[in-house]
Amino acid sequence: MIGRVRYRLRHVTRYTYAAEVMISQQLLHLVPRPAPYQRCLVHTIDVEPAGHRTDGTDAFGNPIVRLEIDVPHTSLAVTSRMEVDVHARPRLPAHESLAWERVADEFRYRAVPPARDVLDAARFRYESPHVHIKRDCAEFGADCFPAGRPLLAAAEALMHKIHAEFRYEPGTTTVGTPVSEVLRERRGVCQDFAHVMIACLRARGLAARYVSGYVRGVSSLDASDPTPVGAGASHAWVSVWAPPFGWVDLDPTNDKPAGLDHVAIAWGRDFADVSPLRGTILGGGQHTLAVEVTVERIAIVDAPPGAD
């Protein structure tokens, strides 16, 4: 049984502009978020042309980098490199999670303030820019949420359903494609699958957040190990609030819990909160964008005997 995996990652974003950009201000979510199941060993960000850099955190506790470039330029290249250790997560008995109705009821208004963890989770209960809660979301997931079903079992059933009924087809959607359209067409990419799953969970009164990161690419250590869907680009999955376990990460694109194959960068309400790179420019005209992502598994450490 594998206990830990070390990854070497490289994420390159290149913009090429038709005219000179005089000023560029960019917000980056490219630094791995600290988490109990992963540890960043090395991380660098190189920017060409160079500019002024400020590090900080956003409203969700994600590490961010702000860039300001005030020299004329016709291209911008941002290269993020890192090495990250990812640890195995415990297997969770889905049947031991609370019934989904009981969890939804915890978010209802009461005169007594809720527990701190419930209050924090409540931020991910409502609509957000890319996740609108519509009747079709509730209807799509209805058969996954019979009365009294443990929440984690229901969320896993929803994950299985999305994976079974949707086709992974890059290029058929954009960042702005509405959840309702993805539901109707039954196709898209990991971002779309995550948004659909989040919308269905929130339609039931549950808290779910969007997780951005990466998934393992072709393995140089085990050629027989199948490559997960979504490799070679930024990846996205879902985290659902499932007491008593807390936040549990599920990947509908690959139909499995997030684990040793996943490196998390940031989480928020939806993609808009955690875009790898976004900003404003003065000038530039038309532009082209190219993104390259490589995720290389460079070491595997077996778990000690008896570990779960």
C-alpha positions in Angstrom: 0.0 0.0 0.0 1.3 3.4 -1.0 1.7 5.9 1.9 3.2 8.9 0.2 3.9 10.2 -3.4 6.3 13.0 -4.4 5.5 15.0 -7.5 7.4 17.5 -9.6 5.1 20.0 -11.3 5.5 22.7 -13.9 2.7 25.1 -15.0 3.5 27.6 -17.8 1.0 30.3 -18.9 2.0 32.4 -22.0 0.1 35.4 -23.3 1.0 36.9 -26.7 -0.4 40.3 -27.5 -1.1 42.0 -30.9 0.0 45.3 -29.5 2.1 46.6 -26.5 0.7 46.2 -23.0 1.7 49.2 -21.0 0.5 48.0 -17.6 -0.4 44.5 -16.4 -1.9 43.6 -13.0 -2.4 39.9 -12.3 -3.7 37.7 -9.5 -2.2 34.2 -9.3 -3.5 31.1 -7.6 -0.4 29.0 -8.3 1.0 28.3 -4.8 0.0 25.0 -3.2 -2.3 25.4 -0.3 -1.1 23.8 3.0 -3.3 20.9 3.9 -3.1 17.9 6.3 -2.6 15.5 3.3 0.1 17.4 1.3 3.3 19.4 1.9 5.0 21.7 -0.6 8.8 21.2 -0.5 9.9 23.6 -3.1 8.0 26.3 -5.1 9.1 29.1 -7.5 7.3 31.4 -9.8 9.3 33.0 -12.7 7.7 35.9 -14.6 8.9 37.4 -17.9 9.0 40.4 -18.1 9.7 40.8 -14.4 7.5 43.0 -12.2 6.6 43.8 -8.7 5.4 40.8 -6.6 3.3 40.8 -3.4 2.4 37.6 -1.6 -0.6 37.1 0.5 -3.8 35.1 1.1 -7.3 35.5 -0.2 -10.6 35.4 1.7 -10.6 31.6 1.7 -7.1 31.2 3.1 -5.5 30.4 -0.3 -2.0 31.6 -1.0 -2.0 34.3 -3.7 0.6 36.3 -5.6 -0.2 39.7 -7.0 1.9 40.9 -9.9 2.3 44.4 -11.3 4.3 44.9 -14.6 4.7 48.5 -15.7 7.2 48.0 -18.6 5.8 47.8 -22.2 5.6 44.2 -23.3 4.0 42.1 -26.1 4.1 38.8 -24.2 3.8 37.5 -20.7 5.1 34.2 -19.4 4.4 32.9 -15.9 6.1 29.6 -14.9 5.3 27.9 -11.7 7.5 25.0 -10.5 7.0 22.9 -7.4 7.7 19.7 -5.6 4.9 18.4 -3.4 4.5 15.4 -1.1 1.0 13.9 -1.1 0.0 11.5 1.7 -2.6 8.8 1.6 -5.9 9.7 3.2 -7.9 7.4 5.4 -10.7 5.3 4.0 -14.0 6.8 5.2 -17.1 4.7 5.8 -19.7 6.6 3.9 -22.6 4.9 5.8 -21.3 6.5 9.0 -21.8 10.1 7.8 -24.9 11.9 9.0 -28.1 11.8 7.0 -28.1 14.5 4.4 -31.3 16.2 5.7 -29.8 16.5 9.1 -26.7 18.2 7.7 -28.8 20.5 5.6 -30.8 21.4 8.7 -27.7 22.6 10.5 -27.5 25.5 8.0 -30.9 26.8 8.8 -31.3 30.0 10.8 -31.5 29.7 14.5 -31.3 32.3 17.3 -28.3 30.4 18.7 -25.0 30.9 16.7 -23.9 27.7 14.9 -20.7 26.0 15.7 -17.6 27.6 14.1 -17.1 24.7 11.5 -20.7 24.9 10.4 -20.5 28.7 10.1 -17.4 28.3 7.9 -19.0 25.6 5.8 -22.1 27.8 5.3 -20.1 30.1 2.9 -20.2 27.3 0.4 -23.9 26.7 0.7 -25.2 29.5 -1.6 -25.2 30.5 -5.2 -21.9 31.9 -6.7 -20.9 33.4 -10.0 -20.6 30.1 -11.9 -23.0 28.0 -9.8 -26.6 29.0 -10.0 -29.1 26.8 -8.1 -31.9 25.8 -10.5 -34.7 23.3 -10.3 -33.0 21.1 -12.9 -30.1 20.6 -10.6 -32.3 19.3 -7.8 -34.2 17.1 -10.3 -31.0 15.6 -11.8 -29.7 14.5 -8.4 -33.0 13.5 -6.8 -32.5 9.7 -7.1 -29.1 10.1 -5.2 -30.8 11.7 -2.2 -33.6 9.4 -0.8 -34.8 10.2 2.7 -32.4 9.4 5.4 -29.4 8.4 3.2 -26.0 9.2 4.7 -24.7 12.4 3.1 -21.4 10.9 2.0 -23.1 7.9 0.4 -25.5 10.3 -1.4 -22.6 12.5 -2.6 -20.7 9.4 -3.9 -23.8 8.3 -5.8 -24.0 11.7 -7.4 -20.4 11.5 -8.3 -21.0 8.1 -10.0 -24.0 9.5 -11.8 -22.2 12.5 -13.3 -19.3 10.3 -14.4 -21.7 7.7 -16.0 -23.9 10.2 -17.8 -21.5 13.0 -18.9 -18.9 12.8 -21.6 -15.4 14.4 -21.1 -15.0 16.5 -24.2 -12.4 19.3 -24.1 -13.3 22.3 -26.3 -17.1 21.9 -26.1 -17.5 24.4 -23.2 -15.9 27.6 -22.0 -15.4 29.2 -18.5 -18.7 31.0 -19.0 -20.8 27.9 -20.0 -23.8 27.8 -17.6 -24.4 24.7 -15.4 -27.9 24.4 -17.0 -26.3 24.1 -20.5 -23.8 21.5 -19.3 -26.7 19.5 -17.7 -28.6 19.7 -21.0 -25.7 18.7 -23.2 -24.2 16.2 -20.8 -20.6 17.0 -21.8 -17.7 19.2 -20.8 -14.5 19.1 -18.8 -13.5 18.7 -15.1 -14.5 22.3 -14.4 -18.0 21.7 -15.7 -18.4 18.4 -13.9 -17.3 20.0 -10.6 -19.8 23.0 -11.1 -22.6 20.6 -11.9 -21.9 18.5 -8.8 -21.6 21.6 -6.6 -24.9 22.9 -7.9 -26.7 19.6 -7.2 -25.4 19.5 -3.7 -26.3 23.1 -2.9 -29.7 22.5 -4.4 -30.2 20.1 -1.5 -29.1 22.7 1.1 -25.6 21.2 1.4 -22.2 22.9 1.4 -19.8 22.2 -1.4 -16.7 23.9 -2.6 -14.6 23.9 -5.8 -11.1 22.7 -5.5 -8.5 23.6 -8.2 -5.2 21.7 -8.6 -3.6 19.0 -10.7 -4.0 15.3 -11.3 -1.1 12.9 -11.9 0.1 12.5 -15.5 1.7 9.6 -17.2 3.7 7.6 -14.5 7.4 7.1 -15.1 7.5 4.8 -12.1 4.7 2.4 -13.2 3.8 2.4 -16.9 0.9 0.1 -16.2 -0.9 2.6 -14.0 -3.7 4.3 -16.0 -3.4 8.0 -16.4 -6.3 9.9 -14.8 -8.7 11.9 -17.0 -7.7 15.6 -16.9 -4.0 15.1 -16.9 -1.9 17.7 -18.7 -3.9 20.7 -17.6 -5.3 22.3 -14.4 -7.8 20.0 -12.8 -10.8 20.5 -10.6 -12.9 18.5 -8.2 -15.4 18.9 -5.4 -15.2 19.0 -1.6 -18.5 18.3 0.3 -19.1 19.1 4.0 -19.9 15.6 5.4 -20.0 15.5 9.2 -18.6 13.9 11.2 -15.7 13.6 8.7 -15.6 17.3 7.8 -14.7 18.2 4.2 -14.4 15.2 1.8 -12.9 15.6 -1.7 -14.6 13.7 -4.6 -13.5 13.8 -8.2 -16.5 13.3 -10.6 -14.3 13.4 -13.7 -12.5 10.3 -12.5 -15.3 8.8 -10.4 -13.3 8.4 -7.2 -12.3 10.3 -4.0 -9.4 12.7 -4.4 -6.2 11.1 -3.0 -2.7 10.2 -4.0 -3.2 11.3 -7.6 -4.3 14.8 -6.7 -2.4 18.0 -5.8 -4.6 20.8 -4.4 -3.8 24.4 -5.1 -6.8 26.4 -3.8 -10.5 26.2 -3.1 -13.4 28.5 -3.3 -17.1 28.8 -4.2 -16.4 28.1 -7.9 -13.8 28.6 -10.6 -14.1 32.4 -10.4 -12.5 32.4 -6.9 -9.5 30.3 -7.8 -8.5 30.9 -11.4 -4.8 30.2 -11.8 -4.1 33.6 -13.4 -6.4 36.5 -14.1 -6.0 40.3 -14.2 -6.3 43.5 -16.1 -4.1 45.1 -18.8 -3.8 48.5 -20.4 -3.3 48.0 -24.2 -2.5 44.7 -25.8 -5.4 44.4 -28.3 -6.1 40.8 -29.3 -4.2 38.0 -27.6 -3.5 34.3 -27.7 -3.1 32.1 -24.7 -1.1 28.9 -24.3 -0.9 26.7 -21.2 1.4 23.8 -20.5 1.1 21.6 -17.4 3.3 18.6 -16.5 2.8 16.5 -13.3 5.6 14.0 -12.8 5.5 11.3 -10.1 9.1 11.1 -8.9 9.0 9.0 -5.8 6.7 6.5 -4.0 6.9 5.5 -0.4 5.0 2.5 0.9 2.9 2.8 4.0 4.2 1.0 7.1 2.7 -2.4 7.8 -0.7 -2.3 9.3 -1.5 1.2 8.1 -5.0 1.7 6.7 
